[in-house]
Amino acid sequence: MLFNSAEFCLLFFPLVTGLYFVLPHRRRWLLLLAASCWFYMAFVPLFILILAFTILVDFVAGIAIEGSSGPRRKAYLVASIVANVGVLAVFKYWDFLNGNLTGLLGSIGLEYHMPKLKEWTFFGLLPAGMVLPIGLSFHTFQSLSYTIEVYRGHQRAERRFGLFALYVMFYPQLVAGPIERPANLLNQLNAGDGHGIRSRYDHARVVWGLKQMLWGFFKKLVIADRCGVVVDQVYSDVDGYGGASLLLATYLFAFQIYCDFSGYTDIALGAARVMGFDLMVNFRTPYRSTSISEFWSRWHISLSSWFRDYLYIPLGGNRVVKWRWYYNLFLVFMVSGLWHGASWTYVIWGALHGGYLVLALLCAPLWARFDALTGLDARPVLKRWINVLVTFHLVVLAWVFFRANQVQDAFTLYDRLFSTGWSFSDLMGLRDDLNNGMFEATLVLVGLFLLIDPVYDAWIKRERVWPGGWQGQFAFATLAAAILIFGFYGATSFIYFQF
């Protein structure tokens, strides 16, 4: 079920939320679990069996880990990791690995035949070509964080299967995060100490959550989906457009993916907040970052912190010799790229960000000397904005591989971006390819978004503190009007659902 669908907005959310506050505390978990199953099965019902498998494995593994010691304790953790990663490997990476192996063996004259997973329909139960369960990477990582935390002794094993299933399946963040940790979400579900979910109706909190949802709908329907029309037009025909159109589409994709993903997160956080739950913040205006390192502390925070805690630090982090430190950084971002998708475009995108970070460390003394020679150290505001612009454009250049349909398209786009022969007529050709003033409206709305994003983001982050008087009411009324007038209502999917 999509957040931007009529089914969610007019039926699911008001019905589930209303029943949640009417039911006794002891029954609320059951309502939320049933609602989460309904929400997930609205996509492909059979996929809930895969989700049930990982939930059952990690539920049993958590209890087994807590009740054992020595090698057996570690063996139960390994079993949990193998089961979760195995599900990912089969459903997300089978065709990628199979295709690359076929090509590799074919290059040395060996024949290799193995059917693609996309050709499997599991006895007709699945539609052909539909093999990736929605949000598989998200709920797999969330479930894994539980068994790892139990193994580390930071979390008590959950004895109630239904409550653990709700922790993994909590509908607001089930399919696109944020990737929660048991110390936050599971402990909130357990706040009633066995006597049910204790959150009470709080009018101010409900209003706060609804306004955050409104901001998320604006970012998705008005900005992301409008940018997506232009981006899809250009990236589906890279050879047909010149450098000016390709550059514009690449800039617009940067705002599309940010508004699409952070818009989903705002809706998720707002929906949870209405019911009394606090999910972790996943974005903090990332395009205002002054370095790639800072960017990853402000973009998809739940994923970057997951990799930090469960991969980077166990590898040794920065507590090793320098070459190993650089290797750890680069490897983590390669894996992060692969997490996003089974394609070389994602792997290269991750490698670019890993390379950025390693180069930043290698060149840090040179940049410090440059700042001293140019006097930028004495001009902190100017230095900050230069760093923001440089960081933003490095991120944008990497987004090319993230969005490109194939690696060759990305190289073609780079070639045209940095070649001469740009023309205004190229942009006018793109304008003519779009209908009903889409080109002009998109540019104007993105420009307005750049002005208001820091303001609204600051308002959203302030707990129950909103601009007072008629100014605040006018601001959010204007937001609602913009959604009604300029929003796209085709229930387009969210970009990160594919991961």
N, C-alpha and C positions, 0 to 999 in steps of 0.2 A: 504494500500500500504506500502510495506516495504522499508526502506531507502536503504537496500542492495539488492534491486531488479533491474533488467535491466530496468523495466518500469520507476522507479524513476530516475535512473542515466542517462538514455539515452533519455527519453521523458519528463517526468513530470518536473523535476527540471530545465533543460535548457529552456524548452518552457515557463514555468511560469515566470522564472526570466527574460528572454528576453522580454516577453510581458510587464512585470512589468515596466521596464525602458522605453519602447516605449510609453506606454499609458499616457495620461494626468493625472495629479495628482488627479483630481476629480474622475477618473474611477478606480484607483488602488485598492481601498477597495473592489470594486465589483469583480475584477479579483481574489483577494486573497480569498474572501469568496467562489466564485465558485470553485477555485482550492482546497480549504480546504474541500468542500463538495465532490469533486471528490476523493480526497485523502482518506477521511474517508469511503466513500461508496464503495471503492475498496475492503474492507473487507466483510462486510455484509450490503447491501444497506438499508435494512429495519431499521437497528439500528439508522439511522439518525433521525428517528421519536422520539426516546427516547431523543436524544440530543436536538432536536427542542423543546421538552416539557420543559426540564429544562431551556433552554435559554429563552423561552417565560415566564415561571413563574418568573424567576429572573429579567427579564427586567421589567415586570409589577410591581414586588415587589419593585424594586429600586425606581421607580417613585412614588409609593404609600408611601414608607417610607419617602422619601424626602418631600412629600407634606402633611404629617400628623404629629401629635404630641401626647404625652401622651400614654395611653394604646393601641390606634390603631396603633401607630408607631411600638410598640413592637410586636403587633399581626401580622403585615405584615412580620416582620422578622421571627417570629416563623413559619408562613405559608411557607416561602421560605425554611427554614431549614427542616421542615417536608416533603415537597415535594421532596427535594434533597435526604435526608436520606432515604425517603420512596422508591425512585427509586433504591438506593443502596441496601436496605434491600430485595427488591423483586428479583432483578436480580443477586445479588451477594451472599446474605446470606440465601435465602429461603431454599435451599436444605440442607445447614449446620444446620440451626435451626430446620428444619423439621426432619432431620435424628436424631439429638440429642434428640428431644422431643419424637420421636417414640421409641428410645431406653430406655429413662427414664421411660415412661409410661409402656412400655413392661416389665420392671424390677419389676414393682409392680402389674403385671397382668392385665393391662388395654390395650385394643386394640385401636390403632389410625391409621387411614388410610388417607393419603393425598398424591396426586400424586406429584412426583418430578418435578421441573421446567424443568429439562433436558428432560422430556417426553413430554413437551408441544411444539408443532410446530407452534402454532398460525395460525391454519387453513392451514397448509402446507406452510406458507410463510417463515418459518425458517427451516434450516436443523436440524434433530434430534440431541440432545445433544449439540447444539450451543445456549447457553442462556446468556452468559456474553458479553455485548457490549465492544468492544476494548477500553481500556483506561478510563473506566467508572469512576473509583475513581479519576483519575487525573482531568478530565474536570468538574466533580461534585464539587471538592474542589475549583477549580479555579473560578467557577461561584458563589459558596457560599462566597468566600472571597469578591466578589463585593458587595453583599447585606449587609454583615457585616460591610464593610468599609463605605457604604452609611449610615447605621444606626448609626455608630460612628461619622459621620460628617467629615470623612477624605476624602470622594470622592463624587463628584457631580454625580447625577443620569444621566445616558446616555439616551438621548431622541431619538437617531437614532438606530432603531432596528438592521439594517444591520451591523452597526459598533460594537454594543454590541455582536452580533452573531459572528463577526470576532474575537473579543477579546477572546471568549470562544473556537472558532474553529481554530484559527491560526495554520495552518498545521504543521509547524516545531515542535511545542511542544504539539500538540493536544492529542496524545495517550500515551505519556510517559514523559511528563513534559519537562522542569521544570514547576512547578505549579506557574504561574505568579500571581502578584497582579495588581489590576487596576491602582494603582499609577505608575506602570512601563509600562506595555504593552498598556493598554487602553489609557493612556495619550500620548504615542508615536503615536498611531493610530490617536489621536486627535490633533497632533502637528500642523496640517494645519489649525486649528481653523475653521473647517467647509469648508475649501477650498481644501480638499484632503490631501493625504499623501505626505509630502514635501521632503522625502529623495531623494537625488540626487546621480547619479552614481559617485562613488569614487573608482578609480582604486586600490589604496592602501588598501582600506577597503575590496574590492572584493577579492583581493589576500589573505588578512588576513583570510577572511571567508573560502575561498576554502582550504587553508592550514589547518585550524581547522577541516574542514570536512574530509580532507585526514587523519589526525591523528585519527579521530573517526572511519573511515573505517578500518584503520590498527588495532585498538584495537578490533573491532568487528570481522572482517574477519580473521585476522591472529592469534590473541591471544584467544579471547573468544570462537569462534567456534571450534578451535582446542582443547582447554581445554574441551569443552563440549563433544567431542567424548569420551574422557577418563572418564570424570565424569559420563556420562550416562551409559557407560559400567559397571562401578563399582556399582553405586547407584541403578541400575536396578537389581542387584544380590548381595545384601549385604551379604547374607549367603554364597556366593560362593567365597569370597575373604578374605584374612587374613589381619592382622593389618597394614602391610606395604603398601599394595595397597589401603586400606581404608584411611590411612593417606595421601598418595600422592593425591588421588582423592579429599580429603577434602581441601588440600592446593590449588589444581588446581581449585576447585570450587570458592575459594575466589578470584582468579584472573579472573575466567570466569565471575562472576557476576559483578565485578568491571569494567572490560573492556567492557562487554556487555552494561551495563547501562551508564557508563560514555562515552562510544563510541557513543551511541545514543545521549547523551546530546551534545557532541562535534559536531556531524553532525547537530543537531537542532540549536545550537548556531551559527554554521558557516553558515548554510543556511539563517537564519534570518539576520545575519551580512552582508551577500552579498547584501541584499535588504535594508540595512540601519537601522535595528532594533537591539537593545541590549537586550538580554534575561539574566536573572539572572544566575550567576555561580552556578552550582549544586554540584560540586566536587572540593576538594582541596587536592589532594594526601592523602586520608584518612588513608591509612595504615602506614603513618608516624606519626600518632597521639601518644601522650604520655599518654592518658587516654581515657576511654570510653566517658566521657563528650566531650573531644576534638574531638573524632571520629565523634560524632553526630553533631559537628559544621562544619565538613568537608565532610560528607557523606549525599547525598540526602538532601542538604541544604534547598531546597524549601519546602520539606515535614516537616522536623524537625522544621523549623521556622514557618510553618503553625500551627503545633500543639502547639508550644510555644505561639504564639500570640492569637490563637482562642480557646485553651483548657486549657493549663497549667496556663497561667496568669489569665484567668477568674476563675479558680479553687482556685486561691490565690497564686499560684507559691510558692516562698520561703518566702513570707511575712506572714506566719502563724506559728503556733507552730510546733515543729520539726516533731512530728509523722504525722501531716497533710501534711507537706512538703514532707516527704518520700512517703506518700500515693499518693499525686499528681503526683510525678515522676513515681511511679510504674504504676498507672492507665493510664497515658499518653502513656507509652510504651506498655501496654497491648492493648490499643486501636490501637496503631500504628501497632502492630502485626496483629490484626484483619483486619485493613485497607489493609494489604498486601494480605490477602487471607482468605477464609472461610474454615479454617482447624485448628485443634488443634496444628499442627506443627508450624504454624505462631504465634498462641497465645503464645505458650511456648517460641518461639524465642523472641518475644517482652518482655515476662516476664523475660527472662534471662538478657536482656539488662537493664530492669528496676531494677532487682536485683543487677546487677553490680554497677549501679549508687548509689543505697541506701547503699550497702556495702562499697563503696568508701567513702561515707560521714561518715558512722559509724566508719570506720577504719582509717580515716585521721590522728587523733592524734597518733595512733600506728605507722603508716608509717613515720610520721615526726620524731618520736623518733628513729625508726630503721635507717633512713637516717643519723641522728646525730651520732648514735653509730657506724655505719659502715664507716663513713666518706664520704658517697656519696654526701653530701651537698657540700663538697669541690671539688668534681669531677663532674661538671655539664654535661660534654659531656658523660661520662660513665653512669651517672644517666639517662640521656635522652634516650640513646640507650637501656638500660635495660627496661625502661618504654615503649618504642616503641615495643620491643619484647613481653613483657607481654601483652600489649594491643592487639597487632595483634593476639596472640594466644587465648586470650579470645574471640575475634571477630570470629576467625576461629571455635572455639568450638561451638559457637552459630549458625554459618552457617550450622552445621549438621542438626539441626531441620528445618531450612529454606529450605534445599534441599531434605531432606528425603521424600520418598513417603508417609510414614505413621509414626506415633509416635513409633511403635514397631521397625521399621527399624533404627531409630535414637538411641534407647537404645541398639540394637544389635551392632551397629557401635561403640558406646562408650565402650561397653564391650570388643570388640576386639581390640580397640585402646589401652586400658590400661591393656591388658592381655599380658602375656609372650607368646613366641612361634612365634615371628616374624621371617620371613625367606626371604632370597634374592630370593629363587626360586618362592616365591609368586609374586614378582615384575616381574620376568621373565615370569611367567604364564600370567600376565596381558599384558606384551609386546607381547606375542604370540597371544593373543586374538585380538590384533589390527593389522592393515594391513599397508604395504608399509612404514615402518619406522615411523609410526605415533607417537609411544612412544618417540623415541629419538628426533624427530623434535619438538615435543611439549615442552619437557624439555629445549631444547636449546633456542627456541624462547621465552619462559617465562623468562629464565635467562637473555637474551638480553633485554627483555622488562623492567625488574627490573633495569637495568643499565640506560636505556635511558628515562624511564618515567619521572623522576624528571626534566630532561633537556628539553624535549619536552613540558612538562606541563608548565614550566617557560616561554618558548618561546611563547606558546599559550596565556598565561595570559598578556604578554606585548603588549600593544596596539600599533600596527603597527611597533613594533621594532623586527626585525628578525636578526639572525646572518648574518653579511654582507659577501660579496665576494663569492668566490667559495665554501667555507665551508658550508654556509647556503643552497646554491643551491644543493650541493652534498647530504646534509642531507635529504632534502625532495625528491630528486630524488631517493635516496635509499629507502625511505619510500614507494614511489609509486611502485618501483620494487619489494619490499617485498610483497606488496598486490597482484601484478600480479602473482608472483611465488608461494607464500605460502597461499594465501587467499582461503577461502571456498566460492563457488559460488552457493550454493544450496538455497539461499534466506531464510536462517533459521530465525525464528522469534526472536524478542528481548524478554528477560526474563520478563521484566516489562510490556509487553503488556497485560499479563494475569491479571494485577491489575487494 
